[in-house]
Structure formats: C-alpha cells, structure tokens
Amino acid sequence: MSINYKNTNAERTTVTRDSSDFSEKSGNIYKALIAISKRSNQISAEMKDELTKKLAEFASTTDNLEEIFENREQIEISKFYESLPKPVAIAIQEYLEDKIYVRDANEAIEAGQED
C-alpha cells in the first residue's frame, strides 16, 4: 500500500493539539493514542521501505568516493523525504479525518462470548 505523501494535510511543524479532539472519537484518549502510535509505525515502515527501494536503484558496487558525493538524484530523493511530515503527524491527521479504523479487541471478544 503506497501513500501519497505529497497530498497529506498533516502539519510539517509541531502543533499543540487539544486532547479532547482525540478522546471524542474513541471515547478514551489512551485508545486513540495507541491507534495513532500503531498507524505511525506502519507509515514509518512504509516510508522507510519506499526510500530504501528508491535509493537501491542508485547503489553501486564501486567504492569511488567522487561518485558518492556527486549523485544528485540520491540527494534530491533524500531531501524530499526529509521535507515530508513526520509519520506521527500523518497518523494524527488520518485519525482526525476518520481515515483510521479503530477496533477494540476486548469488546469484540466479549461480544462473541455473549452470542
């Protein structure tokens, strides 16, 4: 699953958030933070894999120091990924826009036992 990082509404800088925005959606701020944390880890892994794949295209078997410093494509790719919002900011934005489905495993187990 590839995310379009260019079109995200996530903040690129630190923003103070109202904790009630998180607890309103899930009923519990801790559940919200766990969901955001897990989604942030997923986004981070996806971004790392994508970056690794793109940089692997430029990998060379020679150890020529001049080639390493003059590879502008690698530098541009790295700058692009550095300028993206942090994974946690993307996850928070997705949570606030209801793009993250939060399921409580304990409630699902209890509901299954009642049947």
BALOBA-1460 file (C-alpha; in Angstrom, 3 decimals):
// residues 115
<rec num="1" residu="m" x="0.000" y="0.000" z="0.000"/>
<rec num="2" residu="s" x="1.550" y="3.237" z="-1.081"/>
<rec num="3" residu="i" x="0.535" y="6.516" z="0.498"/>
<rec num="4" residu="n" x="0.530" y="9.747" z="-1.427"/>
<rec num="5" residu="y" x="2.629" y="11.794" z="0.987"/>
<rec num="6" residu="k" x="2.519" y="14.929" z="-1.165"/>
<rec num="7" residu="n" x="-1.228" y="15.365" z="-0.733"/>
<rec num="8" residu="t" x="-1.454" y="14.921" z="3.009"/>
<rec num="9" residu="n" x="-2.879" y="17.706" z="5.161"/>
<rec num="10" residu="a" x="-0.547" y="16.786" z="8.012"/>
<rec num="11" residu="e" x="1.408" y="19.504" z="9.735"/>
<rec num="12" residu="r" x="5.094" y="19.785" z="8.895"/>
<rec num="13" residu="t" x="5.889" y="21.503" z="12.172"/>
<rec num="14" residu="t" x="5.000" y="20.923" z="15.809"/>
<rec num="15" residu="v" x="1.417" y="21.813" z="16.657"/>
<rec num="16" residu="t" x="-0.269" y="21.950" z="20.049"/>
<rec num="17" residu="r" x="-3.356" y="19.723" z="20.000"/>
<rec num="18" residu="d" x="-6.469" y="19.683" z="22.141"/>
<rec num="19" residu="s" x="-6.637" y="16.269" z="23.783"/>
<rec num="20" residu="s" x="-10.435" y="16.327" z="23.674"/>
<rec num="21" residu="d" x="-10.224" y="16.011" z="19.859"/>
<rec num="22" residu="f" x="-8.748" y="12.555" z="20.340"/>
<rec num="23" residu="s" x="-10.957" y="11.330" z="23.168"/>
<rec num="24" residu="e" x="-14.189" y="12.375" z="21.401"/>
<rec num="25" residu="k" x="-13.720" y="9.900" z="18.560"/>
<rec num="26" residu="s" x="-12.781" y="6.807" z="20.566"/>
<rec num="27" residu="g" x="-14.199" y="7.675" z="23.968"/>
<rec num="28" residu="n" x="-10.777" y="7.145" z="25.511"/>
<rec num="29" residu="i" x="-7.668" y="9.203" z="24.841"/>
<rec num="30" residu="y" x="-5.398" y="6.224" z="25.536"/>
<rec num="31" residu="k" x="-7.120" y="4.098" z="22.890"/>
<rec num="32" residu="a" x="-6.754" y="6.982" z="20.455"/>
<rec num="33" residu="l" x="-3.052" y="7.345" z="21.196"/>
<rec num="34" residu="i" x="-2.474" y="3.618" z="20.790"/>
<rec num="35" residu="a" x="-4.237" y="3.665" z="17.407"/>
<rec num="36" residu="i" x="-2.213" y="6.708" z="16.301"/>
<rec num="37" residu="s" x="1.010" y="5.100" z="17.519"/>
<rec num="38" residu="k" x="0.371" y="1.862" z="15.644"/>
<rec num="39" residu="r" x="-0.561" y="3.732" z="12.459"/>
<rec num="40" residu="s" x="2.533" y="5.924" z="12.820"/>
<rec num="41" residu="n" x="4.715" y="2.805" z="12.993"/>
<rec num="42" residu="q" x="3.037" y="1.456" z="9.836"/>
<rec num="43" residu="i" x="3.601" y="4.729" z="7.979"/>
<rec num="44" residu="s" x="7.215" y="4.893" z="9.137"/>
<rec num="45" residu="a" x="7.888" y="1.357" z="7.904"/>
<rec num="46" residu="e" x="6.222" y="2.109" z="4.552"/>
<rec num="47" residu="m" x="8.253" y="5.293" z="4.108"/>
<rec num="48" residu="k" x="11.484" y="3.510" z="5.020"/>
<rec num="49" residu="d" x="10.792" y="0.670" z="2.568"/>
<rec num="50" residu="e" x="9.916" y="3.112" z="-0.199"/>
<rec num="51" residu="l" x="13.039" y="5.210" z="0.432"/>
<rec num="52" residu="t" x="15.251" y="2.131" z="0.577"/>
<rec num="53" residu="k" x="13.875" y="0.881" z="-2.747"/>
<rec num="54" residu="k" x="14.425" y="4.248" z="-4.423"/>
<rec num="55" residu="l" x="17.962" y="4.598" z="-3.086"/>
<rec num="56" residu="a" x="18.787" y="0.999" z="-4.019"/>
<rec num="57" residu="e" x="18.374" y="1.980" z="-7.674"/>
<rec num="58" residu="f" x="21.473" y="4.164" z="-7.288"/>
<rec num="59" residu="a" x="23.570" y="1.655" z="-5.367"/>
<rec num="60" residu="s" x="26.903" y="0.970" z="-6.985"/>
<rec num="61" residu="t" x="29.380" y="-1.802" z="-6.396"/>
<rec num="62" residu="t" x="32.371" y="0.503" z="-6.796"/>
<rec num="63" residu="d" x="33.738" y="2.490" z="-3.917"/>
<rec num="64" residu="n" x="34.572" y="5.603" z="-5.876"/>
<rec num="65" residu="l" x="34.300" y="8.496" z="-3.446"/>
<rec num="66" residu="e" x="33.627" y="11.050" z="-6.187"/>
<rec num="67" residu="e" x="30.565" y="9.153" z="-7.416"/>
<rec num="68" residu="i" x="29.123" y="9.021" z="-3.924"/>
<rec num="69" residu="f" x="29.258" y="12.785" z="-3.446"/>
<rec num="70" residu="e" x="28.028" y="13.670" z="-6.916"/>
<rec num="71" residu="n" x="24.899" y="11.569" z="-7.065"/>
<rec num="72" residu="r" x="22.353" y="14.400" z="-7.212"/>
<rec num="73" residu="e" x="19.366" y="12.076" z="-7.648"/>
<rec num="74" residu="q" x="20.001" y="10.460" z="-4.279"/>
<rec num="75" residu="i" x="20.369" y="13.847" z="-2.663"/>
<rec num="76" residu="e" x="17.079" y="15.069" z="-4.149"/>
<rec num="77" residu="i" x="15.241" y="11.930" z="-3.037"/>
<rec num="78" residu="s" x="16.656" y="12.277" z="0.468"/>
<rec num="79" residu="k" x="15.695" y="15.959" z="0.651"/>
<rec num="80" residu="f" x="12.154" y="15.095" z="-0.461"/>
<rec num="81" residu="y" x="11.742" y="12.514" z="2.310"/>
<rec num="82" residu="e" x="13.268" y="14.863" z="4.878"/>
<rec num="83" residu="s" x="10.755" y="17.566" z="3.960"/>
<rec num="84" residu="l" x="7.744" y="15.275" z="4.437"/>
<rec num="85" residu="p" x="5.664" y="15.474" z="7.598"/>
<rec num="86" residu="k" x="6.726" y="13.051" z="10.293"/>
<rec num="87" residu="p" x="4.843" y="9.731" z="10.371"/>
<rec num="88" residu="v" x="3.155" y="10.619" z="13.657"/>
<rec num="89" residu="a" x="1.829" y="13.876" z="12.151"/>
<rec num="90" residu="i" x="0.401" y="11.945" z="9.200"/>
<rec num="91" residu="a" x="-1.164" y="9.400" z="11.581"/>
<rec num="92" residu="i" x="-2.724" y="12.152" z="13.710"/>
<rec num="93" residu="q" x="-4.187" y="13.810" z="10.625"/>
<rec num="94" residu="e" x="-5.581" y="10.478" z="9.394"/>
<rec num="95" residu="y" x="-7.123" y="9.870" z="12.824"/>
<rec num="96" residu="l" x="-8.734" y="13.304" z="12.939"/>
<rec num="97" residu="e" x="-10.095" y="12.812" z="9.394"/>
<rec num="98" residu="d" x="-11.564" y="9.398" z="10.370"/>
<rec num="99" residu="k" x="-9.284" y="7.533" z="7.966"/>
<rec num="100" residu="i" x="-8.158" y="5.114" z="10.675"/>
<rec num="101" residu="y" x="-10.465" y="2.300" z="11.727"/>
<rec num="102" residu="v" x="-10.132" y="1.611" z="15.435"/>
<rec num="103" residu="r" x="-11.305" y="-1.762" z="16.676"/>
<rec num="104" residu="d" x="-11.296" y="-2.791" z="20.321"/>
<rec num="105" residu="a" x="-10.258" y="-6.448" z="20.509"/>
<rec num="106" residu="n" x="-11.554" y="-6.827" z="24.079"/>
<rec num="107" residu="e" x="-15.035" y="-5.651" z="23.119"/>
<rec num="108" residu="a" x="-15.053" y="-7.961" z="20.102"/>
<rec num="109" residu="i" x="-14.175" y="-10.947" z="22.327"/>
<rec num="110" residu="e" x="-16.855" y="-10.042" z="24.868"/>
<rec num="111" residu="a" x="-19.473" y="-9.609" z="22.138"/>
<rec num="112" residu="g" x="-18.556" y="-13.007" z="20.695"/>
<rec num="113" residu="q" x="-18.996" y="-14.721" z="24.070"/>
<rec num="114" residu="e" x="-22.491" y="-13.328" z="24.567"/>
<rec num="115" residu="d" x="-23.815" y="-14.991" z="21.395"/>
